[in-house]
């Protein structure tokens, strides 16, 4: 198990070695957005369960929780119809926000990957162009062409 942890950390070290400072910042922002998406997903599932309880006729099952009662009292939701509408609206808002965030994350991830691939390809190609002729005569041409 420790070999797997070591290899995962080694891979992360290698990945961060190739990223420049702005790319590392973008990666950190991406991680924060991914965690926010995870939180919205959990919240959506958490809201969906009381909706199912109401639809199954077990309204009293989830009202017995003190935290949920505080939220209902604070929002002045006193009957089952208001509670159901509130839960449906909350679920819809969380669902829409989560999907907008996921679209943004996917767009950003594709763009970030393409920019990174372009920058690294240009750096490798420029590095090969700056080599002297003995570098090319001593190396296998197939290996060189594979990395360019």
N, C-alpha and C positions, 0 to 999 in steps of 0.2 A: 504494500500500500504506500509506503514512503517513497518507493521508486516512482510511482505514478505522480505523487505530489511534486517530487523533485523534477520530473520531466515536464509537468504542467508549468511550474515556475520557470523552468529553463526556456520553454517555448515563449512564455510571456516576456521574459528578459530579451529574447531575440527579437520579438515583435517590437518591443519598445525601443530597441536599439536602432531600428530602421525608421522610426517616427521622429520627425523634427518637433520643435517645441510647440508650434501651433497645432500640429496634428495630435500631439498628446493632449492638449487642451480640448480639442474637438472630441477626442475619444472619451475624455472625462465627462463632457456634457452629454455625449451619447449614452454613457453608462447611467447618468442621472435620469435621463428621459426613459430609459429602459426600465429602471426601478419604479418610476412614476407610473408607467404603463402596467407593470406588475401589480402595483397597489390598486389601480383602477380596476383591473381584472378581478382581484380579490373582493373589492367593494361591490362590483356588479354581481358576483356570485352570492355575496352576503345579503344583498337586497333581494335577490331572486328567491331565496328560501322563504322569507315571510310572505311573499306573493303566492307561492305554492301553498303555504299553510292556509291562507285566506280562501284560495280557490277550492281547497279540500274541505272547507267548512270548519277548520280548527282555529278560529280566530283567537280563542283564549290561550292557545299554546304559547304564543310568542309575546303576549301582552304581560305575562307574569314576570318578565325580566325587568329589574329596576332601571337599568340604563335605558332600555327601550321606552319605559313609562315616562322617564324624565324627558326624553326627546319628544314624545307625544304631547306631554303637558306643556312643554316649552313652545311647541308649534300650534297649540290649541286644536289638536285633532282629537275630537271626542267621540265620533262614531266610526263604524267600520268602513263606510263608503269613503269618508275623507282620508282615512288611513290607507285604503287601497289605492286611491287616486294619487296620494303622496308617494307611495311606494312605486307605482307605475311610472310617474314622472321622474322620480329619482333614478330608477333603473334606465329609463330612456336617456336621460342627461348623461349618466355615467357611460352608457354604451356609446353614445355619439362622441363624447370627449375621448374615450379610449380609442375609438376607431380613427378619429382625426389624428391623434397622437401617433398611432401605429402607421398611418399613411406617411406622416411627416418623418418618422424614424426610418421607414423603408426607403423613402426618397433620399434622405440624408445619407443613409448607409451606402446606397448605390453610388451616389455622387462622390462620397468620401473614398470609396474603394477605387473608383475610376481615377480620381485625382492622384491617389497614392500610387496606383499602378503606373500611371503616366510619369510621375516624378521619378520613381525608382527605375523605370525603363530608360529614361533619359540620363539618369546618373550612371547606370551601368554602361550604356552606350558611349557616353562621354569618357568614362574610365577606359573603355577599350580603345577609343580613338587616341587617347593620350599615351598608350603603351608604345614601346619601341618595337622594332621588327623582330628582335630575338624572342620576345614574348610569344609571338605568333608562330614562330618556327619551332619552338620547343613544346608547344601545346597541340593537343589533338583538335583538328578543325571542327569536327562534329560537336565536341564539347563546347567550343567557343561559340559556334552558331546557335546552339541550343539556348545559351544564356543571353543572346542578343535579341 
